[in-house]
Amino acid sequence: MKKVILSAVLMLALSISFVSCREAADKAKSATDEAGAAMEQAGEDAKEMGSDAMDKAQEAGNEAMDKAAEAGEDIKAGAEEAAGDLKAKAEAAGDDIKAKANEAASDIKEGANDAANKAKDAANKAGDDAKGAANGALDKAKSAVN
C-alpha cells in the first residue's frame, strides 16, 4: 500500500513540474513574440516619420524655389541652396530618428531574449528540483520497503 501511495505522489510531482515548465516556456515565447512585434512597429513608425519629414521638406523647398523664380535669378539661386540644406537637414533628422528607433528596438529584443533565457533557466531549475524531490521520495520509499 505504501508503494502505491508513494508512486502516486511521485507521478503527481512529476506531472506538476512538467506543466510548470511548459507554461514558463510558453510565456517566454509569447514575450519574445510581443517584443519582436513592438520592434517591427517601432521601425515602421520611424520610417513613416522620416518619410513625412522628407515630404514636408521637399514641399517647403518647392515653394521656396517657386517664389525665388518670380523674384529673379539671384534669389532663385539662393533659394535652391536653402532648399538643398533643408532637405539635407531633414534627411539627417530622419536618419537620427531611424537610428534611435533601431536602437530602442534592439534594446527591446535584447530584454526579451534575457527574459526568455531567465524563464528557461527557471523552468530547468524547477524541473531539476522536482526530479530531485522525486528521487528523494523514491529513495525514502525504497528504504521504507527494505
Contacts in CASP RR format, 6 or more apart in sequence:
PFRMAT RR
TARGET T0000
AUTHOR 0000-0000-0000
METHOD contacts of the structure
MODEL  1
MKKVILSAVLMLALSISFVSCREAADKAKSATDEAGAAMEQAGEDAKEMG
SDAMDKAQEAGNEAMDKAAEAGEDIKAGAEEAAGDLKAKAEAAGDDIKAK
ANEAASDIKEGANDAANKAKDAANKAGDDAKGAANGALDKAKSAVN
2 141 0 8 1.000
2 144 0 8 1.000
2 145 0 8 1.000
3 141 0 8 1.000
3 145 0 8 1.000
6 137 0 8 1.000
6 138 0 8 1.000
6 140 0 8 1.000
6 141 0 8 1.000
6 144 0 8 1.000
7 141 0 8 1.000
9 137 0 8 1.000
10 134 0 8 1.000
10 137 0 8 1.000
10 138 0 8 1.000
10 141 0 8 1.000
13 130 0 8 1.000
13 133 0 8 1.000
13 134 0 8 1.000
13 137 0 8 1.000
14 130 0 8 1.000
14 131 0 8 1.000
14 134 0 8 1.000
16 130 0 8 1.000
17 126 0 8 1.000
17 127 0 8 1.000
17 129 0 8 1.000
17 130 0 8 1.000
17 131 0 8 1.000
18 127 0 8 1.000
20 123 0 8 1.000
20 126 0 8 1.000
20 127 0 8 1.000
21 123 0 8 1.000
21 124 0 8 1.000
21 126 0 8 1.000
21 127 0 8 1.000
24 119 0 8 1.000
24 120 0 8 1.000
24 122 0 8 1.000
24 123 0 8 1.000
24 126 0 8 1.000
25 119 0 8 1.000
25 120 0 8 1.000
25 123 0 8 1.000
27 119 0 8 1.000
28 115 0 8 1.000
28 116 0 8 1.000
28 119 0 8 1.000
28 120 0 8 1.000
29 116 0 8 1.000
31 112 0 8 1.000
31 115 0 8 1.000
31 116 0 8 1.000
31 119 0 8 1.000
32 112 0 8 1.000
32 113 0 8 1.000
32 115 0 8 1.000
32 116 0 8 1.000
34 112 0 8 1.000
35 108 0 8 1.000
35 109 0 8 1.000
35 111 0 8 1.000
35 112 0 8 1.000
36 105 0 8 1.000
36 108 0 8 1.000
36 109 0 8 1.000
36 112 0 8 1.000
38 105 0 8 1.000
38 108 0 8 1.000
39 105 0 8 1.000
39 106 0 8 1.000
39 108 0 8 1.000
39 109 0 8 1.000
40 105 0 8 1.000
42 101 0 8 1.000
42 104 0 8 1.000
42 105 0 8 1.000
42 108 0 8 1.000
43 98 0 8 1.000
43 101 0 8 1.000
43 102 0 8 1.000
43 105 0 8 1.000
45 101 0 8 1.000
46 94 0 8 1.000
46 97 0 8 1.000
46 98 0 8 1.000
46 100 0 8 1.000
46 101 0 8 1.000
46 102 0 8 1.000
47 98 0 8 1.000
49 94 0 8 1.000
49 97 0 8 1.000
50 90 0 8 1.000
50 93 0 8 1.000
50 94 0 8 1.000
50 97 0 8 1.000
50 98 0 8 1.000
53 90 0 8 1.000
53 93 0 8 1.000
53 94 0 8 1.000
53 97 0 8 1.000
54 87 0 8 1.000
54 90 0 8 1.000
54 91 0 8 1.000
54 94 0 8 1.000
56 90 0 8 1.000
57 86 0 8 1.000
57 87 0 8 1.000
57 89 0 8 1.000
57 90 0 8 1.000
57 91 0 8 1.000
58 87 0 8 1.000
60 83 0 8 1.000
60 86 0 8 1.000
61 79 0 8 1.000
61 82 0 8 1.000
61 83 0 8 1.000
61 84 0 8 1.000
61 86 0 8 1.000
61 87 0 8 1.000
62 83 0 8 1.000
64 79 0 8 1.000
64 82 0 8 1.000
64 83 0 8 1.000
65 76 0 8 1.000
65 79 0 8 1.000
65 80 0 8 1.000
65 83 0 8 1.000
67 75 0 8 1.000
67 79 0 8 1.000
68 75 0 8 1.000
68 76 0 8 1.000
68 77 0 8 1.000
68 78 0 8 1.000
68 79 0 8 1.000
68 80 0 8 1.000
69 76 0 8 1.000
END
